[in-house]
Amino acid sequence: MDLVAELESMAFREKEMEHLDVDELIAAPAPRKPFCAADHLQEFLLKLDGPLDSAERVRDIAGLATAPKIYQASADAGNDDSGNDSVNALFIKVSGSTRSKLDHWLSTEHPSHRPLFIAHKVARKDLCSHSLSPFLGLDATLPQHRPDTYAPPLPRQDEHPVWYFFYGTLADTDVLRRLLGDGPDDYYKLHPARVSGGRLEMWAHKYRALVDSDDRGAVVQGSAFLVQSAEHEEALRVYETNN
């Protein structure tokens, strides 16, 4: 997924700052924001600079097993006197607990440094390893709803390819092409599908959400799409969070 496109799509607000375009986002110093308990469940993009200038440095400070993967973003240089057409910035993804460790280290070792953390908003995916949970219309963790076999339920959390059910804006091949990039026509094929045990409900007076239905005969019509990779899955999850 194009990191610049992801940054541009994020609603980023720190104190008095409104939404920043990617050029400002790469260059702007970040005000220090109080870290709250809910942030431990969040994932963040961290710009590599200052005392946190490499993935290996972050790994050592936070006590991580491996160095995080690096992502590169480019933006127009604008009035940059260097003569370069673009300015590059490097980012890594860190968990909320890792951010907490980095903030604590900076507060004692480099209190004047203001790292740029950007909330990486992505739709939650939390499949159970021993039941079909989450499952529309019933609690799949109850004994009477558990599978008879001891084989792990499919799909697994990180299994790809994996089928997704679309009932809104993603059930559009043009939207999928824009999100996932160019590919063969058959990759973007949508298959008519339906799910039972659910209903559509307005959420936040703006979005249609698929939720449990008390009516066991309830059916929602939509489309099935085979997501081929973890990268494409993440692009779809980011889109669902920001749209």
HELIX and SHEET records of a PDB file:
HELIX    1   1 LEU A    3  SER A    9  1                                   7    
HELIX    2   2 VAL A   22  ALA A   27  1                                   6    
HELIX    3   3 ALA A   37  LEU A   41  5                                   5    
HELIX    4   4 ALA A   55  ALA A   62  1                                   8    
HELIX    5   5 GLY A   96  GLU A  109  1                                  14    
HELIX    6   6 PRO A  143  HIS A  145  5                                   3    
HELIX    7   7 THR A  173  LEU A  180  1                                   8    
HELIX    8   8 ASP A  185  TYR A  188  5                                   4    
HELIX    9   9 ALA A  230  ASN A  242  1                                  13    
SHEET    1   A 4 ILE A  70  ASP A  76  0                                        
SHEET    2   A 4 SER A  86  SER A  95 -1                                        
SHEET    3   A 4 GLU A  43  LYS A  47 -1                                        
SHEET    4   A 4 PHE A 117  ALA A 119 -1                                        
SHEET    1   B 3 VAL A 162  PHE A 166  0                                        
SHEET    2   B 3 VAL A 219  VAL A 227 -1                                        
SHEET    3   B 3 HIS A 191  SER A 196 -1                                        
SHEET    1   C 2 GLY A 198  TRP A 203  0                                        
SHEET    2   C 2 TYR A 207  ASP A 212 -1                                        
END                                                                             
